[in-house]
């Protein structure tokens, strides 16, 4: 039930991101998205057809993750040392919501990737999870 609620929240947040908002998004964030898509394409050795199939999934996942952070008052465009550090409860809530995004993304990606590619994709997700933890200032 909790995962369902997290997914409903995530999709609600995602639905609030209109095309015009996406186009007005921070150019650095859009560059980061492009770089992540390219990195994923290369690491997974995607075919052209797979690239076309998963690009919208990765874009949606990226924007959903940014919306989760924004909903918790985290703006990654602000230097880390100038951001308020979330408390333990906030970090747990953020982590749960981001995990729901990652799980939904992996399910969607599995429709188009081979098992070998999915294994590598899971490694990419774990690397990005560690990056995100570092960016929001979470300690382990």
C-alpha positions as CSV (number, residue, x, y, z in Angstrom):
1,X,0.0,0.0,0.0
2,X,2.9,2.4,0.8
3,X,4.5,1.8,-2.5
4,X,1.3,2.5,-4.3
5,X,0.9,5.8,-2.4
6,X,4.4,6.8,-3.3
7,X,3.7,6.0,-7.0
8,X,0.5,8.0,-6.9
9,X,2.4,10.9,-5.4
10,X,5.2,10.6,-7.9
11,X,2.8,10.5,-10.9
12,X,0.9,13.5,-9.4
13,X,4.1,15.4,-9.2
14,X,5.1,14.4,-12.7
15,X,1.7,15.4,-14.1
16,X,2.3,18.9,-12.7
17,X,5.3,19.3,-14.9
18,X,4.0,20.8,-18.1
19,X,5.8,20.9,-21.4
20,X,6.4,24.6,-21.0
21,X,7.9,24.1,-17.6
22,X,10.2,21.4,-19.0
23,X,11.3,23.8,-21.7
24,X,12.0,26.5,-19.1
25,X,13.9,24.2,-16.8
26,X,17.4,25.0,-15.8
27,X,19.6,24.6,-18.9
28,X,22.3,22.9,-16.7
29,X,19.7,20.3,-15.7
30,X,18.7,19.7,-19.3
31,X,22.4,19.3,-20.2
32,X,22.7,16.8,-17.3
33,X,19.7,14.9,-18.7
34,X,21.2,14.7,-22.2
35,X,24.5,13.5,-20.7
36,X,22.8,10.8,-18.7
37,X,20.8,9.6,-21.7
38,X,24.0,9.4,-23.7
39,X,25.9,7.7,-21.0
40,X,23.1,5.1,-20.6
41,X,23.0,4.6,-24.4
42,X,26.7,3.9,-24.5
43,X,27.0,1.8,-21.4
44,X,24.0,-0.4,-22.4
45,X,25.1,-0.5,-26.0
46,X,21.6,0.3,-27.1
47,X,20.3,-0.1,-30.6
48,X,18.8,2.9,-32.3
49,X,15.3,1.4,-31.8
50,X,16.0,0.9,-28.0
51,X,17.3,4.4,-27.7
52,X,14.0,5.8,-29.2
53,X,12.0,3.5,-26.8
54,X,13.8,4.3,-23.6
55,X,14.6,8.0,-24.0
56,X,11.1,9.1,-23.0
57,X,11.3,6.8,-20.0
58,X,14.6,8.3,-18.8
59,X,13.3,11.8,-19.4
60,X,10.2,11.1,-17.3
61,X,12.3,9.5,-14.6
62,X,14.7,12.4,-14.5
63,X,11.9,15.0,-14.2
64,X,10.0,12.9,-11.6
65,X,13.2,12.8,-9.5
66,X,13.7,16.5,-9.8
67,X,10.1,17.1,-8.8
68,X,10.5,14.9,-5.7
69,X,13.5,17.0,-4.7
70,X,11.6,20.2,-5.3
71,X,8.6,19.0,-3.3
72,X,11.0,18.7,-0.3
73,X,12.6,22.1,-0.9
74,X,15.8,20.9,-2.5
75,X,17.1,22.9,-5.4
76,X,20.2,21.2,-7.0
77,X,21.0,24.3,-9.0
78,X,22.0,26.0,-5.7
79,X,25.5,25.1,-4.5
80,X,25.4,22.4,-1.9
81,X,27.0,24.5,0.8
82,X,24.3,27.1,0.4
83,X,21.4,24.6,0.7
84,X,19.7,23.7,3.9
85,X,20.5,20.1,4.8
86,X,17.5,17.9,5.1
87,X,16.9,16.2,8.5
88,X,16.8,12.4,8.9
89,X,13.1,12.1,8.4
90,X,13.2,14.3,5.2
91,X,16.0,12.2,3.8
92,X,14.1,9.0,4.5
93,X,11.0,10.4,2.8
94,X,13.0,11.6,-0.2
95,X,14.7,8.2,-0.4
96,X,11.4,6.3,-0.4
97,X,9.9,8.6,-3.1
98,X,13.1,8.4,-5.3
99,X,13.1,4.6,-4.8
100,X,9.6,4.4,-6.2
101,X,10.7,6.5,-9.2
102,X,13.7,4.1,-9.7
103,X,11.5,1.0,-9.4
104,X,8.9,2.3,-11.9
105,X,11.7,3.3,-14.3
106,X,13.3,-0.1,-14.1
107,X,10.0,-1.9,-14.8
108,X,9.5,0.3,-17.9
109,X,13.1,-0.2,-19.1
110,X,12.8,-4.0,-18.7
111,X,10.3,-4.0,-21.5
112,X,12.9,-2.9,-24.0
113,X,16.3,-4.2,-22.6
114,X,17.9,-7.6,-22.5
115,X,18.7,-9.2,-19.2
116,X,22.4,-8.3,-19.6
117,X,21.4,-4.6,-20.3
118,X,19.1,-4.6,-17.3
119,X,22.0,-5.8,-15.1
120,X,24.1,-2.9,-16.3
121,X,21.2,-0.5,-15.9
122,X,20.8,-1.6,-12.3
123,X,24.5,-0.7,-11.7
124,X,23.9,2.7,-13.3
125,X,20.9,3.2,-11.0
126,X,22.9,2.4,-8.0
127,X,25.7,4.8,-9.0
128,X,23.1,7.6,-9.5
129,X,21.5,6.8,-6.2
130,X,24.9,7.3,-4.5
131,X,25.4,10.6,-6.5
132,X,22.0,11.8,-5.4
133,X,22.7,10.9,-1.8
134,X,25.9,13.0,-2.0
135,X,24.1,15.9,-3.7
136,X,21.4,16.2,-1.1
137,X,23.9,15.8,1.7
138,X,22.7,12.5,3.1
139,X,25.1,10.6,5.2
140,X,25.4,6.9,5.5
